[in-house]
Amino acid sequence: MHAAVPDAKLIFMLRNPIERSWSAVRYRLTKEQRGQIIKDNKRLGAIEDLTVDQLREYIAAPALAKRSDYLSTIDRFRKHYPAKQMQIVFFDAVDTLKPTVCGSALKVFLEADLKP
């Protein structure tokens, strides 16, 4: 990516990792598995039938856990892009808490005129 667009400005949106994990589980249930959780090509069952340990194991799976490892992701990007080219924002700030403040910060970062 850096080779193609070295001057890119990146916006990295952080979301509460627990909410992000639950969102991923719900997405898989509704989009891919039709209400069933499947792990390693083995059907575990509907989410309401899983034990806490099964659900915990599913959420801790490397592919899902990696998506919540924000520090590693930021470090990977910072190897190629300086901090001044990255803006880190919290999902809640954009979604509900302070959209005008967040929008103003992004406007300054992007050096753009953001219109609704």
Backbone hydrogen bonds, N-H to C=O, Kabsch-Sander energy under -0.5 kcal/mol:
donor,donor_aa,acceptor,acceptor_aa,energy
5,V,1,M,-2.7
8,A,5,V,-1.5
10,L,8,A,-0.5
10,L,85,Q,-3.3
12,F,10,L,-0.6
12,F,87,Q,-2.9
13,M,11,I,-0.6
14,L,12,F,-0.6
14,L,89,V,-3.4
20,R,16,N,-2.8
21,S,17,P,-2.3
22,W,18,I,-2.4
23,S,19,E,-2.4
24,A,20,R,-2.1
25,V,21,S,-2.3
26,R,22,W,-2.9
27,Y,23,S,-2.5
28,R,24,A,-2.5
29,L,25,V,-2.4
30,T,26,R,-2.4
31,K,27,Y,-3.3
32,E,27,Y,-0.6
32,E,28,R,-1.3
33,Q,28,R,-2.6
35,G,29,L,-3.0
36,Q,33,Q,-1.0
37,I,45,G,-2.6
38,I,36,Q,-0.5
39,K,42,K,-2.6
42,K,39,K,-1.6
44,L,37,I,-3.4
45,G,37,I,-1.1
47,I,35,G,-0.5
49,D,46,A,-1.7
50,L,46,A,-0.6
50,L,47,I,-1.1
55,L,51,T,-2.3
56,R,52,V,-2.8
57,E,53,D,-2.4
58,Y,54,Q,-2.2
59,I,55,L,-2.5
60,A,56,R,-1.9
61,A,58,Y,-1.1
64,L,61,A,-0.5
65,A,61,A,-3.1
66,K,62,P,-2.4
67,R,63,A,-0.8
68,S,65,A,-1.3
69,D,66,K,-1.2
70,Y,68,S,-1.7
73,T,69,D,-1.8
74,I,70,Y,-2.8
75,D,71,L,-2.6
76,R,72,S,-2.3
77,F,73,T,-2.0
78,R,74,I,-2.6
79,K,75,D,-1.0
80,H,77,F,-1.6
81,Y,77,F,-2.6
85,Q,82,P,-2.1
86,M,83,A,-2.0
87,Q,10,L,-2.9
89,V,12,F,-2.4
89,V,87,Q,-0.5
91,F,14,L,-3.8
93,A,90,F,-0.8
94,V,90,F,-1.4
95,D,91,F,-3.1
96,T,92,D,-2.7
97,L,92,D,-2.8
98,K,93,A,-0.8
102,C,98,K,-2.8
103,G,99,P,-2.7
104,S,100,T,-2.2
105,A,101,V,-2.3
106,L,102,C,-2.5
107,K,103,G,-2.3
108,V,104,S,-2.2
109,F,105,A,-2.5
110,L,106,L,-3.1
111,E,107,K,-1.0
112,A,107,K,-1.8
114,L,112,A,-0.9
115,K,113,D,-0.6
